[in-house]
Amino acid sequence: MTKEKSLQGVEAEGADRCPECGSKDLVKRGNEIYCRKCGYVIE
């Protein structure tokens, strides 16, 4: 099972909101940062 990081951990990676929907509900799983609201993968 891959561990998820909270928004604070994601902000440290340089992302603070989703470019698609503007949500701040971002999660980092493995090497990807994605939006929980729309599913957009940022990295």
N, CA and C of each residue as an Amber inpcrd file, in Angstrom:
protein
   129
   0.8430000  -1.1860000   0.0000000   0.0000000   0.0000000   0.0000000
   0.8850000   1.2460000   0.0000000   0.5480000   2.2080000  -0.8470000
   1.3260000   3.4380000  -0.9720000   0.8140000   4.4650000   0.0130000
   1.7260000   5.1520000   0.6580000   1.3690000   6.1520000   1.6550000
   1.0420000   7.4810000   0.9840000   0.0020000   8.1720000   1.4860000
  -0.3920000   9.4750000   0.9760000   0.1290000  10.5660000   1.8990000
   0.4840000  11.7100000   1.3130000   0.8780000  12.8840000   2.0990000
  -0.2770000  13.8620000   2.1330000  -0.3610000  14.6120000   3.2150000
  -1.3930000  15.6300000   3.3500000  -1.0530000  16.8440000   2.4930000
  -1.9360000  17.8330000   2.4880000  -1.7140000  19.0610000   1.7150000
  -0.4180000  19.7370000   2.1280000  -0.0900000  19.7380000   3.4140000
   1.1440000  20.3750000   3.8610000   2.3480000  19.7030000   3.2090000
   2.3560000  18.3990000   3.1080000   3.4450000  17.6800000   2.4540000
   3.4850000  17.9630000   0.9680000   2.3380000  18.1220000   0.3470000
   2.2640000  18.4260000  -1.0810000   2.7440000  19.8510000  -1.3380000
   2.3790000  20.7970000  -0.4660000   2.8210000  22.1850000  -0.6290000
   4.3440000  22.2800000  -0.5900000   4.9740000  21.4380000   0.1930000
   6.4360000  21.4250000   0.2580000   7.0270000  20.9980000  -1.0830000
   6.2550000  20.2870000  -1.8860000   6.6890000  19.8520000  -3.2190000
   6.4680000  20.9480000  -4.2580000   5.7910000  22.0390000  -3.9030000
   5.6070000  23.1620000  -4.8080000   4.2180000  23.2910000  -5.4160000
   3.2820000  22.4580000  -5.0210000   1.9150000  22.5380000  -5.5530000
   0.9750000  22.9180000  -4.4100000   0.1130000  23.9050000  -4.6340000
  -0.8220000  24.2680000  -3.5710000  -2.2830000  24.1910000  -3.9870000
  -2.5460000  24.1350000  -5.3010000  -3.9240000  23.9420000  -5.7590000
  -3.9390000  23.3220000  -7.1450000  -5.0410000  22.7010000  -7.4790000
  -5.2030000  22.0130000  -8.7620000  -5.3550000  23.0300000  -9.8960000
  -4.5600000  22.8940000 -10.9540000  -4.6970000  23.8160000 -12.0810000
  -5.9810000  23.5960000 -12.8880000  -6.6060000  22.4490000 -12.7440000
  -7.8440000  22.1490000 -13.4690000  -9.0820000  22.7250000 -12.7840000
  -9.2400000  22.4170000 -11.4870000 -10.4750000  22.8190000 -10.8070000
 -10.2560000  23.8330000  -9.6860000  -8.9930000  24.0970000  -9.3190000
  -8.6970000  25.0780000  -8.2870000  -8.8080000  24.5600000  -6.8630000
  -9.1050000  23.2740000  -6.7030000  -9.2360000  22.6970000  -5.3710000
  -7.8840000  22.6460000  -4.6650000  -7.9310000  22.7650000  -3.3360000
  -6.7170000  22.6230000  -2.5380000  -6.6280000  21.2160000  -1.9390000
  -7.5300000  20.3370000  -2.3270000  -7.5620000  18.9700000  -1.8020000
  -6.6020000  18.0880000  -2.5990000  -5.2960000  18.3380000  -2.4300000
  -4.2660000  17.6140000  -3.1600000  -3.6260000  16.5700000  -2.2620000
  -3.2190000  15.4670000  -2.8650000  -2.6100000  14.3660000  -2.1410000
  -1.4210000  13.8720000  -2.9340000  -0.3760000  13.4810000  -2.2230000
   0.7790000  12.8760000  -2.8880000   0.7760000  11.3910000  -2.5750000
   0.8200000  10.5950000  -3.6290000   0.8850000   9.1460000  -3.4890000
   2.0560000   8.6800000  -4.3350000   3.0650000   8.1280000  -3.6960000
   4.2610000   7.7240000  -4.4290000   4.9360000   8.9540000  -5.0060000
   5.1190000   8.9750000  -6.3150000   5.7500000  10.1130000  -6.9940000
   4.7420000  11.0470000  -7.6380000   3.4480000  10.7870000  -7.4600000
   2.4150000  11.5990000  -8.1050000   1.7010000  12.4900000  -7.1030000
   1.4180000  13.7130000  -7.5360000   0.5380000  14.6000000  -6.7780000
  -0.7530000  14.6790000  -7.5830000  -1.8750000  14.4230000  -6.9240000
  -3.1400000  14.4690000  -7.6490000  -4.2190000  15.1410000  -6.8250000
  -5.2390000  15.5900000  -7.5260000  -6.3770000  16.2600000  -6.9080000
  -7.4300000  15.2200000  -6.5410000  -7.8550000  15.2240000  -5.2850000
  -8.8980000  14.2880000  -4.8700000 -10.2600000  14.6650000  -5.4370000
 -10.4720000  15.9370000  -5.7340000 -11.7800000  16.3950000  -6.2120000
 -12.0270000  15.9620000  -7.6700000 -11.0650000  16.2490000  -8.5630000
 -11.3020000  15.9390000  -9.9760000 -10.4130000  14.8160000 -10.5180000
  -9.3860000  14.4130000  -9.7440000  -8.5230000  13.3190000 -10.1760000
  -7.3580000  13.7330000 -11.0670000  -7.2070000  15.0260000 -11.3090000
  -6.1220000  15.5240000 -12.1710000  -4.7650000  15.2020000 -11.5450000
  -3.8560000  14.6370000 -12.3260000  -2.5090000  14.3300000 -11.8570000
  -1.6030000  15.5100000 -12.1850000  -1.0100000  16.1120000 -11.1500000
  -0.1780000  17.2920000 -11.3110000   1.2650000  16.9050000 -11.6040000
   1.7910000  15.8980000 -10.9160000   3.1530000  15.4120000 -11.1510000
   3.1480000  13.9170000 -11.2600000
